[in-house]
Amino acid sequence: MVYNHEFRTTYRDSLISSEELLEGSWTPNVVPDEVIPISISDNVAEDANVTIGDTIVFNVQGVLMETVVGSIRLVDWGQLQPNFSIVFPNGVLENAPQFNVLTTDAPSESSSAQLQRNMVTKFPNVTVIDLRQVYTLVEDILNKVSWIINFMAFFSILTGIIVLIGSVRTSKHQRIKESVLLRTLGAKNKQILKITALEYLLLGTLGSLVGILLALISALLLAFFIFKEPFTPSVIPFLVFLPFISLLVLGIGLSNIQSVLKSSPLEVLRREA
C-alpha cells in the first residue's frame, strides 16, 4: 500500500506531557542492524489500518527507510505544544534535513512585537509566528459562527412560538363549544376557568418538555459521535424556556374563553354560528 502523503516526524527518547502510550513499548534509541521501531499516533494507526509489528517504509529525501510499528500513542492535540504523529528513536534522523520549532511565552503584546523584531533582525531565516494573532483570528471567526447559530436558534424559537400560537388559536372554536356545554350543564365560570387553565398548562408543559428533551438528546449525540467531546447539559432550558412556553400557552388558552365567561351560552352560540 502506497500513501502519497508527507508526514512531519520527529525523534526523541521519551514521551512528552501531551502523550500517553496505548500499545507496544517505547524505544528511546535505535539498535544497530535492526529494523527501526517507530511510535505512531492512534489516529494514524486507525486511518492507515496498521498495528504493532506492521512494517512501514518511509521515503526520506529519496532514501527508503524501513521501519516497524513499535508503539501506538494517544496524543492530546489540544495542548499548545509541538505534537507529531510519528516519532523516531534517537540515532536515525539526526543527519536528515530538518527544522526546529521553539515556543515561548511573551507577557504582553508589546514585548511580543519587540521579540519578533529582534528575531527577524538577528535571524532573517527564522520564521516567527505570533500565536496570539492566530488565536484572535480564530476566536473572531468562532464568535461570528456562534452569532449566526444563535440567530438561527432564536429565529427557530420565534417561528415555533408563532406556530404554537396559531395551533392554539385554531382550536378556539372547539374549546368554546366545550365551555358552552359545561355552562349549559351548570358549570360555574370558576370551574371552567380551572379546567381550561389545567388543560393548557399541561399542554404547554408537556410540549415544551418534549422539545427540550429532544434538543438535549440531539446535542448529546452530536457531542459524542461528531465532536468526540463530553456533553454537559444546561439547566437554562428548564429554568427559562419550560416555564415561559407553559405560561405562554396558558395565557393564549385563557384568552380563548374570555368571550364564553362574559356571555350567556345562547349568545356565544349565535356569535360563533
C-alpha positions, 0 to 999 in steps of 0.5 A: 500500500502506497500513501502519497502523503508527507508526514512531519516526524520527529525523534526523541527518547521519551514521551512528552506531557501531551502523550500517553502510550496505548500499545507496544513499548517505547524505544528511546534509541535505535539498535544497530542492524535492526529494523527501526521501531517507530511510535505512531499516533492512534489516529494514524494507526486507525486511518492507515489500518496498521498495528504493532509489528506492521512494517512501514517504509518511509521515503526520506529525501529519496532514501527508503527507510524501513521501519516497524510499528513499535508503539501506538500513542494517544496524543492530546492535540489540544495542548499548545505544544509541538505534537507529531504523529510519528516519532523516531528513536534517537540515532536515525534522523539526526543527519536528515534535513530538518527544522526546529520549532521553539515556543515561548511565552511573551507577557504582553503584546508589546514585548511580543512585537519587540521579540519578533523584531529582534528575531527577524533582525538577528535571524532573517531565516527564522520564521516567527509566528505570533500565536496570539494573532492566530488565536484572535483570528480564530476566536473572531471567526468562532464568535461570528459562527456562534452569532449566526447559530444563535440567530438561527436558534432564536429565529427557530424559537420565534417561528415555533412560538408563532406556530404554537400560537396559531395551533392554539388559536385554531382550536378556539372554536372547539374549546368554546363549544366545550365551555358552552356545554359545561355552562349549559350543564351548570358549570360555574365560570370558576370551574371552567376557568380551572379546567381550561387553565389545567388543560393548557398548562399541561399542554404547554408543559408537556410540549415544551418538555418534549422539545427540550428533551429532544434538543438535549438528546440531539446535542448529546449525540452530536457531542459524542459521535461528531465532536468526540467531546463530553456533553454537559447539559444546561439547566437554562432550558428548564429554568427559562424556556419550560416555564415561559412556553407553559405560561405562554400557552396558558395565557393564549388558552385563557384568552380563548374563553374570555368571550364564553365567561362574559356571555350567556351560552345562547349568545356565544352560540349565535356569535360563533354560528 
